[in-house]
Amino acid sequence: MPFLSDTLARVKPSPTIAVTTKAQALKAAGKDVIGLGAGEPDFDTPQNIKDAAKRAIDAGRTKYTAVDGIPELKAAICAKFLRENGLTYSPSQITVGTGGKQTLYNALMATCNPGDEVIIPAPYWVSYPDMVLLAGGTPVAVVAGIDTAFKITPDQLEAAITPKTKWFIFNSPSNPTGAGYTRDELRGLCDVLLRHPHVWIMSDDMYEHLVFGDFEFCTPAEIEPALYDRTLTCNGVSKSYAMTGWRIGYAAGPVALIRAMGTIQSQSTSNPCSVSQYAALEALTGPQEFLAENRKVFERRRDLVVSMLNAAKGVTCPNPEGAFYVYPDISACIGKVTAGGTLITDDEVFATALLEETGVAVVFGAAFGLSPNFRVSYATADEVLREACSRIQAFCAALT
Ligand SMILES: Cc1ncc(COP(=O)(O)O)c(C=O)c1O
């Protein structure tokens, strides 16, 4: 009898974490490495949020809480949805988990049966397909290339839906491309979903606050109220409030689904960290000004990275609407040889050679379901980004 489970055999460890680990090992060995792999803001958590956590500790808020969140936080989440998205939810429609990742995972675990299909636009966040597989479902990738700015079309969605489709996962702005769907583009997808009442929508709005220029964030339940009863609207404080380590995410949806997700959570992790819940409460109810300040910093960095990467030979870098990622195309680099003598056969070889020859760590596109590309996370200081992009330019200029 094998010791390890068949479930484990279906999934792989996160490739983004693998790149970060390799970069750290090279750094430890004394190499000058710039990591552009990690998906987290470089800003510190705002002081008012940290202070709220300290107060919670001193007040003894250190015990188990209700499994899927304290009432005060659920109320604050309801207020956030009304204020920012025009969506009305009651506290019984809210669940709070240990990061956005856990809420998505709970939803899939609570609903997927063998044979159930989950439509995932590609390029996708690395965890979606593997979470679907862990839950026993079948991921169905729908690829959107650079020609449609990494956004799927209504026709593509229509063609991917079968009687077995359980969920459509929607993520805008997207990890890894930064692509954001306009209201009209989302309207087109909603019209398709209206024709298929058996399909549920999981909208992952994690990068809601990180949008640039005059781009307006939108989410399916707001665009099409008729989808409200089969939409799980997911969000969290990790990216917007620079709180990745606190591990608080949340979701809103129909009561029966929220209850089912709570059952999964009650038998796995129980409540999310009590202190972190009070910190998240302050994040959602305290001053919000720094969101706009952070947005400005990220927009400046996006502009810097997009212009410098487009100046690299063989690299085409679209200008995304949000998040803190860009996803340049490197088709023109495939088949070339690096200064160090490596033949670039695919984007994984490109990323490995880039790391070994220049010390710049990026994540190769195959990990996200579209090649040949790589993902840059620009959530780091401007001067570091400038140096990293100069090295990428030199690396590409030397390709023969
Ligand atoms: C699209 C997307 N959804 C969800 C998450 C998970 O966020 P959290 O750290 O709150 O679990 C991430 C984190 O990288 C993400 O990129």
The ligand as an SDF file (V2000), in Angstrom:
LIG
                    3D

 16 16  0  0  0  0  0  0  0  0999 V2000
   -5.4100   36.0760   -7.6570 C   0  0  0  0  0  0  0  0  0  0  0  0
   -5.1170   35.7350   -6.2450 C   0  0  0  0  0  0  0  0  0  0  0  0
   -6.1090   35.2700   -5.4680 N   0  0  0  0  0  0  0  0  0  0  0  0
   -5.9030   34.9310   -4.1980 C   0  0  0  0  0  0  0  0  0  0  0  0
   -4.6530   35.0410   -3.6260 C   0  0  0  0  0  0  0  0  0  0  0  0
   -4.4710   34.6110   -2.2040 C   0  0  0  0  0  0  0  0  0  0  0  0
   -4.3080   35.6200   -1.3160 O   0  0  0  0  0  0  0  0  0  0  0  0
   -4.0650   35.3590    0.2160 P   0  0  0  0  0  0  0  0  0  0  0  0
   -2.6320   35.6920    0.4780 O   0  0  0  0  0  0  0  0  0  0  0  0
   -5.0110   36.2580    0.9400 O   0  0  0  0  0  0  0  0  0  0  0  0
   -4.3420   33.9240    0.5070 O   0  0  0  0  0  0  0  0  0  0  0  0
   -3.5800   35.4970   -4.3870 C   0  0  0  0  0  0  0  0  0  0  0  0
   -2.2280   35.5730   -3.8220 C   0  0  0  0  0  0  0  0  0  0  0  0
   -1.2270   35.5850   -4.4860 O   0  0  0  0  0  0  0  0  0  0  0  0
   -3.8220   35.8720   -5.7360 C   0  0  0  0  0  0  0  0  0  0  0  0
   -2.8410   36.3300   -6.5160 O   0  0  0  0  0  0  0  0  0  0  0  0
  1  2  1  0
  2  3  1  0
  2 15  2  0
  3  4  2  0
  4  5  1  0
  5  6  1  0
  5 12  2  0
  6  7  1  0
  7  8  1  0
  8  9  2  0
  8 10  1  0
  8 11  1  0
 12 13  1  0
 12 15  1  0
 13 14  2  0
 15 16  1  0
M  END
$$$$
